[in-house]
Amino acid sequence: MLQRCRGRRDAGCFAFALLIAGCGATSSNEDERAAYGGSAGEPAGRGGSTGGAAVGESGAAGDDSATEGGATPGGEGGNDASGGTPALTGGRAGGGGAGLGSGGGAGMDVVGGSGGGLDQPPELVPCDSGDVSGCDAGAFCVDQVDTCLPELEPGCTGYCASRLPVRACEGSDGETPCPAGYACVPRPPTAGENAGSTCVENPPPCESDEDCPTGFVCVQKDGSGLCAPERVNCSGPVLCPAIAAPCLAGFVRATPDDCFGPCVRVEHCTCESDAQCPTAPAVCDPSSGTCALPKAPAPRCLVPFDPSVTCGNPARAWFAFLEGRCQEVTSERCGQPNEFLRLEECQTHCEGVPTESPCAEGFAHATVCIACGVSGGCAQIAETCAPTCVANEECSLGASCFDGICQVVGCT
């Protein structure tokens, strides 16, 4: 039975399909049906986006395979006459960083092999993460490169990142259908004149804003009112006696009025710190008070990586963003910003996969746990391209094969 919290004035709550949402509860896109308000006990299935080049393929820079900015071999517009560097598993495919020379736009084609990477990665632009000053319009200040806490210390240095627009389902970019159980609703007028639309899991009907949970606004579509997210709490606490099913990949569970609400895009979540943005690579944009997806490569990826740094930890293989692409490095892990435990984590932050580019074959667009907390529970959840698997041996260190996807499980 579906119970709805009616904004600030009703202590009622949402009831959901009975499915434990936690460490090891996978959410991947295509065939999942974790319906908001679905019948009790209905499991969330899993699918995964395929498409793109096979893992490890390399596209020759300047080749016709690049869809934007490429040219015939030797022609203007291809970068790297030699055809780019050898591919790494899970990097970019189809012409490498095509067109970053004089030929036009960046040919960030399909994830699958790294064919040369970015010729000219953006530069780090410093900003004050305390008063969020120093960034141009369309950018925001990100503080992930040092231990300074802007909420506690003045004058912390951050770096500017371009903010990706909210992923729309209708608008100037055409139409992208919402998953089953989700509806495409207009964004509230307060989001701006060209705000577009967004997918929401079974948005509650409404006649006015007072019918909607806190943070949602009543908008009109096809003559009917639907609750659309504006600035929504996504970090709890939840006091309602209900268990929510996992959201599909690319969505997070809203928690308005201390209750479970619909699944929404993380970009609609309100925040004061990064901890209130439920899934990486989203971070808090303090200038807007909402979570944002930095355009890849994120600032931490551009911090120079020094393999000679020592701190007494054993040396082993990690991943870092070097020369415009994610590469394997061997060093001690000493907390440098530009170091990642797994390739897919590096690609999520530094290559824009899957928020800007689709997953390669052999990977699934999923929201999974990637790190356990010191005192138990999942400490970090990420929207990423997770490797598909049938056995634990196929997964990297620390991850297990669960529900056909490599992820961290058993956080107790």
Secondary structure, DSSP 4 states (H G I P E B T S, - for coil): ------GGG------------STT--EESTT----TT--TTPPP-------SSPTT--PPTTSTT-SSS--STTSTT-S-TT--SPP-TTSB-SSSSBTTTTT-S-B---BSS-SS--SSPPPP-EEETTTTBS--TTEEEE--SSS--TTTSTT-EEEEEEBPPPPPSEETTEE-PPPTTEEEEEPPGGG-TT--EEEEESPPB-SSGGGSPTTEEEEEETTEEEEEESSB--S----SS--PPPPPTT-EE--GGGS---EE-GGGBB-SSGGGS-EET-EEETTTTEEE-BPSSPHHHHSPP-TT---SPPPEEEEEEETTEEEEEEE-----TT-BSSHHHHHHHHT-TTTTSPPPTTEEEEEEEEEE-TTSSEEEEEEEEEEB-SSGGGSPTT-EEETTEEE-----
